[in-house]
Amino acid sequence: MKNFRIFTIVFCAIGAVYSLILLNSCGGDDPVPAPSGLVVSTGKNLITITWDDVKGATSYNLYWSTNPGNVKLNGSLISDVTSPYTHDNLTQGITYYYVITAVNGGEESSPSEQTSITCGCFAAPNGIVSWWPGDEQGFDNGGGNNATLQGVSISNGKVGTAFDFDYSFDRIMAGSIGIKDLQQLTIETWVYHKSSRNSIEYYVALSNRSDTVGLEEYKYKAILRHDGESNPGQLHFYMTIDGVEQSIRVNDVLQSGTWFHIAGTYDGNKMVLYLDGIEVGNLEVSGFVGEGLEVLLGREYFATQTLDGLLDEVTIYDRALTAEEVASIYEADVAGKCHE
């Protein structure tokens, strides 16, 4: 009986030590904390990832994937990386997902929070009031002016999907929160013509039409459109300033079957028109810019001058973008502007 008790004590002591070893090696907190503070940025065919240093970490592992699931489990591993790390030879317009782990000796931390970015996208400039990326809900990614789609379909666009108009009574209407009283602005969009027409086709119109505005007073705050009546390939940007329509017209620059990036800006003193990232016209003019009570896409108010084509990434800003910013949006190409 005495021997049995001694054996029990020894066994319990060994078990306790063994349990303690198991606890230290298998349970409890990570040997090093998970990395935090991940920031991603992108350029042409590359993405740069930075993160905060982790105390005790001797190296870091990067896991990446083009699918948003469990990146550490299902993605690819790049070991022994340091911050900042540039992931290159990537495909423009593809979204990449990342997590980082910290390593200390043979121990690896749990993964960081997942982050993602579309390769090649341009960091969206400041001042966005409304941004319609071209989805079937008409969602405004920049503000509170969600659009109403009537007869418009959704097709593959320049950046993801786009609004598809068929030269009928298709129309998109949105509110003007933050747009109505702008005295400086930018309107920019990608446009694709499905056919060549000797007619006027509206891209974006900021209209002052309401129940209290008669036809004799009906004007537009600003418009981007194709004026095929004046010239088969004419691009037209005009604004109402001090009650007078001020125009920039550029002939023989538009055609069907290709995507164009078009932007019109006004800084309070000069209107500027851009095509594919290059300034193609300007007009010095100052004065009071009229109201814009609603936003119309692919048509004007009476729906008689509608678009046979697609609009993508329609965006309105509360300032005039610089020439460099407009060029960068164009150069981002299919990657577009970065969504938050």
C-alpha positions as CSV (number, residue, x, y, z in Angstrom):
1,M,0.0,0.0,0.0
2,K,2.9,2.3,0.9
3,N,4.6,1.6,-2.4
4,F,1.4,2.2,-4.3
5,R,1.1,5.7,-2.8
6,I,4.7,6.6,-3.7
7,F,4.1,5.5,-7.3
8,T,0.9,7.6,-7.4
9,I,2.8,10.7,-6.2
10,V,5.6,10.2,-8.7
11,F,3.1,9.6,-11.5
12,C,1.1,12.8,-10.6
13,A,4.3,14.8,-10.4
14,I,5.4,13.6,-13.8
15,G,2.0,14.2,-15.2
16,A,2.0,17.7,-13.9
17,V,5.3,18.5,-15.5
18,Y,4.2,16.9,-18.8
19,S,1.0,19.0,-18.7
20,L,3.0,22.1,-18.0
21,I,5.2,21.3,-21.0
22,L,2.2,20.8,-23.2
23,L,0.6,24.0,-22.0
24,N,3.8,26.0,-22.8
25,S,4.3,24.4,-26.2
26,C,0.8,24.1,-27.5
27,G,-1.5,26.4,-25.6
28,G,-1.7,30.0,-24.6
29,D,-0.9,33.1,-26.7
30,D,1.1,33.2,-30.0
31,P,4.9,33.2,-29.5
32,V,4.9,36.6,-31.3
33,P,1.9,38.9,-32.0
34,A,0.3,39.1,-35.4
35,P,1.4,42.0,-37.5
36,S,-0.8,45.1,-37.8
37,G,-1.0,48.3,-39.6
38,L,-1.0,46.8,-43.1
39,V,-1.1,49.4,-45.9
40,V,-1.2,48.5,-49.6
41,S,-0.5,50.7,-52.6
42,T,-0.1,49.9,-56.3
43,G,1.6,50.9,-59.5
44,K,1.8,49.3,-62.9
45,N,1.9,45.5,-62.5
46,L,3.0,45.8,-58.9
47,I,1.7,46.1,-55.3
48,T,3.6,47.4,-52.3
49,I,2.7,46.2,-48.8
50,T,3.9,47.8,-45.6
51,W,3.3,46.9,-42.0
52,D,4.3,47.8,-38.5
53,D,7.3,46.0,-36.9
54,V,6.5,43.3,-34.4
55,K,8.5,43.0,-31.2
56,G,10.5,39.8,-31.1
57,A,9.9,38.9,-34.8
58,T,13.0,37.8,-36.7
59,S,11.3,37.6,-40.1
60,Y,7.9,37.7,-41.8
61,N,5.9,35.6,-44.2
62,L,3.6,37.0,-46.8
63,Y,0.6,35.0,-48.0
64,W,-1.3,36.1,-51.1
65,S,-4.2,35.0,-53.4
66,T,-6.5,36.3,-56.0
67,N,-9.4,34.9,-54.0
68,P,-10.8,36.5,-50.8
69,G,-11.1,33.2,-48.8
70,N,-8.6,31.9,-46.2
71,V,-5.5,33.4,-47.8
72,K,-3.0,31.7,-45.3
73,L,-4.6,28.3,-45.9
74,N,-5.3,28.5,-49.7
75,G,-2.9,31.2,-50.9
76,S,0.7,31.2,-52.0
77,L,3.6,31.8,-49.6
78,I,6.5,34.2,-49.9
79,S,8.8,33.7,-47.0
80,D,11.4,35.9,-45.2
81,V,10.0,39.2,-46.5
82,T,10.6,42.7,-45.0
83,S,8.5,45.8,-44.9
84,P,8.0,47.5,-47.3
85,Y,7.7,44.5,-49.7
86,T,7.0,45.0,-53.5
87,H,5.0,42.2,-55.1
88,D,5.7,42.6,-58.8
89,N,5.0,41.0,-62.2
90,L,1.2,41.1,-61.4
91,T,-1.8,41.5,-63.7
92,Q,-3.4,44.9,-64.1
93,G,-7.0,45.0,-63.0
94,I,-6.9,41.9,-60.8
95,T,-7.6,42.2,-57.1
96,Y,-5.0,40.6,-54.8
97,Y,-5.5,39.6,-51.2
98,Y,-2.8,39.6,-48.5
99,V,-2.0,38.5,-44.9
100,I,1.3,38.8,-43.1
101,T,2.6,36.6,-40.2
102,A,5.6,37.2,-37.9
103,V,8.2,34.6,-37.3
104,N,10.5,34.0,-34.3
105,G,12.7,31.0,-34.7
106,G,10.5,28.1,-35.5
107,E,7.3,29.8,-34.3
108,E,4.9,31.7,-36.6
109,S,2.2,34.1,-35.4
110,S,-1.4,34.0,-36.4
111,P,-2.1,36.0,-39.6
112,S,-2.7,39.7,-39.7
113,E,-6.0,41.1,-40.8
114,Q,-6.6,40.5,-44.5
115,T,-6.1,43.5,-46.9
116,S,-6.6,43.8,-50.7
117,I,-6.2,46.1,-53.6
118,T,-6.7,46.0,-57.4
119,C,-3.4,46.0,-59.2
120,G,-2.7,49.2,-61.0
121,C,-5.7,51.1,-59.7
122,F,-5.2,54.8,-59.0
123,A,-5.8,56.2,-55.5
124,A,-9.1,58.0,-56.0
125,P,-8.5,61.8,-55.9
126,N,-9.9,63.9,-53.1
127,G,-13.1,65.8,-53.6
128,I,-15.4,63.0,-54.9
129,V,-19.1,64.0,-54.5
130,S,-20.6,61.1,-56.4
131,W,-19.2,58.0,-58.1
132,W,-21.3,55.5,-60.1
133,P,-19.1,52.5,-60.9
134,G,-21.7,51.0,-63.2
135,D,-23.5,48.3,-61.2
136,E,-27.1,47.2,-61.5
137,Q,-28.1,48.9,-58.2
138,G,-26.9,52.3,-59.4
139,F,-24.9,52.6,-56.2
140,D,-23.1,55.9,-55.5
141,N,-19.7,54.9,-54.2
142,G,-18.9,58.5,-53.3
143,G,-22.0,59.9,-51.7
144,G,-25.7,59.8,-51.2
145,N,-26.9,60.1,-54.8
146,N,-27.8,56.5,-55.6
147,A,-29.2,56.3,-59.2
148,T,-32.5,55.0,-60.5
149,L,-32.1,52.8,-63.7
150,Q,-34.9,52.6,-66.2
151,G,-34.4,50.2,-69.1
152,V,-30.6,50.3,-68.7
153,S,-28.8,47.0,-68.7
154,I,-25.4,46.1,-67.2
155,S,-22.6,44.8,-69.4
156,N,-18.8,44.2,-69.1
157,G,-17.2,47.7,-68.9
158,K,-13.8,49.3,-68.9
159,V,-13.5,48.8,-65.2
160,G,-15.7,45.9,-64.1
161,T,-19.2,46.4,-65.2
162,A,-20.8,49.4,-67.0
163,F,-24.2,51.0,-67.7
164,D,-25.4,49.9,-71.2
165,F,-27.7,52.2,-73.2
166,D,-29.4,51.2,-76.5
167,Y,-30.4,54.6,-77.9
168,S,-34.0,54.2,-76.8
169,F,-35.7,55.7,-73.7
170,D,-33.2,54.1,-71.4
171,R,-32.3,56.5,-68.6
172,I,-30.5,56.9,-65.4
173,M,-31.4,59.6,-62.9
174,A,-29.8,60.6,-59.6
175,G,-30.1,63.3,-57.0
176,S,-27.7,66.2,-56.6
177,I,-26.7,66.2,-52.9
178,G,-23.4,68.1,-52.8
179,I,-23.6,68.9,-56.6
180,K,-26.4,71.5,-56.8
181,D,-24.4,74.6,-55.8
182,L,-20.9,73.6,-56.9
183,Q,-18.9,76.6,-58.3
184,Q,-15.9,74.4,-59.2
185,L,-16.2,70.8,-60.5
186,T,-14.9,67.9,-62.5
187,I,-17.0,65.4,-64.5
188,E,-15.1,62.3,-65.7
189,T,-16.2,59.0,-67.2
190,W,-15.3,56.2,-69.6
191,V,-17.4,56.1,-72.8
192,Y,-17.9,53.5,-75.4
193,H,-20.0,54.1,-78.6
194,K,-21.6,51.0,-80.1
195,S,-22.4,52.8,-83.3
196,S,-21.5,56.0,-85.2
197,R,-24.4,58.4,-85.3
198,N,-24.8,61.9,-86.7
199,S,-26.8,62.9,-83.7
200,I,-26.4,64.3,-80.2
201,E,-25.7,61.7,-77.5
202,Y,-25.5,62.8,-73.9
203,Y,-23.0,61.2,-71.5
204,V,-23.5,63.2,-68.3
205,A,-25.9,66.1,-67.7
206,L,-26.3,68.2,-64.5
207,S,-29.8,69.6,-65.1
208,N,-31.6,72.5,-63.5
209,R,-35.0,71.2,-64.6
210,S,-37.7,71.0,-61.9
211,D,-41.4,71.7,-61.4
212,T,-40.5,75.3,-60.6
213,V,-38.2,75.9,-63.6
214,G,-40.1,76.6,-66.9
215,L,-38.8,75.5,-70.3
216,E,-37.8,79.1,-71.1
217,E,-35.4,79.0,-68.1
218,Y,-34.2,75.4,-68.6
219,K,-30.5,75.2,-68.8
220,Y,-27.8,72.8,-67.7
221,K,-25.2,73.3,-65.0
222,A,-22.7,71.2,-67.0
223,I,-22.8,68.6,-69.8
224,L,-20.4,66.1,-71.4
225,R,-21.8,64.8,-74.7
226,H,-21.1,63.8,-78.3
227,D,-22.5,66.3,-80.8
228,G,-22.7,64.3,-84.0
229,E,-25.0,67.0,-85.6
230,S,-22.2,69.5,-85.6
231,N,-19.4,67.0,-86.5
232,P,-19.6,63.2,-86.6
233,G,-16.7,62.8,-84.1
234,Q,-17.3,66.0,-82.0
235,L,-16.7,66.0,-78.2
236,H,-18.6,68.8,-76.5
237,F,-18.3,70.2,-72.9
238,Y,-20.4,73.1,-71.9
239,M,-21.5,74.9,-68.7
240,T,-23.9,77.6,-67.8
241,I,-22.0,80.5,-66.3
242,D,-23.7,83.8,-65.5
243,G,-26.7,82.5,-67.4
244,V,-24.7,82.0,-70.7
245,E,-23.8,78.7,-72.2
246,Q,-20.0,78.4,-72.5
247,S,-18.7,75.6,-74.7
248,I,-15.5,73.7,-75.7
249,R,-15.9,71.7,-78.9
250,V,-13.3,69.4,-80.4
251,N,-14.0,67.8,-83.8
252,D,-13.1,64.4,-85.3
253,V,-11.9,62.8,-82.0
254,L,-14.7,60.2,-81.2
255,Q,-15.5,56.9,-83.0
256,S,-17.4,53.7,-82.3
257,G,-16.0,50.5,-81.0
258,T,-13.4,51.8,-78.6
259,W,-13.3,53.1,-75.0
260,F,-12.5,56.8,-74.4
261,H,-11.8,58.5,-71.1
262,I,-13.4,62.0,-71.0
263,A,-13.1,64.7,-68.4
264,G,-14.4,68.2,-68.1
265,T,-13.1,70.5,-65.3
266,Y,-13.8,74.0,-64.1
267,D,-11.7,75.9,-61.4
268,G,-13.7,79.1,-61.3
269,N,-11.6,80.7,-64.1
270,K,-11.1,78.2,-66.8
271,M,-12.9,75.2,-68.3
272,V,-10.7,72.4,-69.5
273,L,-11.6,69.4,-71.6
274,Y,-9.6,66.2,-71.6
275,L,-9.6,63.1,-73.9
276,D,-7.7,60.0,-72.9
277,G,-5.7,61.9,-70.3
278,I,-4.7,64.8,-72.6
279,E,-6.0,68.3,-72.6
280,V,-7.8,68.9,-76.0
281,G,-9.4,72.3,-75.3
282,N,-9.8,75.1,-72.7
283,L,-11.8,78.3,-72.3
284,E,-11.1,81.1,-69.8
285,V,-14.4,82.2,-68.3
286,S,-15.5,83.2,-64.8
287,G,-18.8,83.9,-63.2
288,F,-21.7,82.2,-61.3
289,V,-22.3,78.6,-62.2
290,G,-26.0,77.7,-62.5
291,E,-27.8,75.1,-60.3
292,G,-27.8,71.4,-60.9
293,L,-30.9,69.9,-59.5
294,E,-30.5,66.4,-60.8
295,V,-27.9,64.2,-62.6
296,L,-28.9,62.5,-65.9
297,L,-26.7,59.7,-67.4
298,G,-27.0,58.7,-71.1
299,R,-29.7,61.2,-71.9
300,E,-30.9,64.8,-71.5
301,Y,-34.1,65.8,-69.8
302,F,-36.5,65.1,-72.7
303,A,-34.9,61.7,-73.5
304,T,-34.6,62.6,-77.3
305,Q,-30.8,62.7,-77.4
306,T,-29.8,59.4,-75.8
307,L,-26.7,57.3,-76.0
308,D,-26.1,54.1,-78.0
309,G,-23.2,52.9,-75.9
310,L,-21.8,52.3,-72.4
311,L,-20.8,54.6,-69.5
312,D,-18.4,53.4,-66.8
313,E,-16.9,55.0,-63.6
314,V,-19.0,58.2,-63.9
315,T,-17.6,60.5,-61.2
316,I,-18.3,64.1,-60.1
317,Y,-15.9,66.1,-57.9
318,D,-16.2,69.4,-56.0
319,R,-13.0,70.8,-57.6
320,A,-11.1,70.9,-60.8
321,L,-8.8,67.9,-61.0
322,T,-5.2,68.6,-62.1
323,A,-3.9,67.5,-65.5
324,E,-1.7,64.9,-63.7
325,E,-4.7,63.5,-61.8
326,V,-6.8,63.1,-65.0
327,A,-3.9,61.5,-66.8
328,S,-3.4,59.0,-63.9
329,I,-7.0,57.9,-64.0
330,Y,-6.7,57.3,-67.7
331,E,-3.4,55.5,-67.3
332,A,-4.9,53.2,-64.6
333,D,-6.9,51.7,-67.5
334,V,-8.9,48.6,-66.6
335,A,-7.8,48.8,-62.9
336,G,-9.6,52.1,-62.5
337,K,-9.7,54.1,-59.3
338,C,-9.1,52.4,-56.0
339,H,-12.2,51.6,-54.0
340,E,-11.9,52.0,-50.2
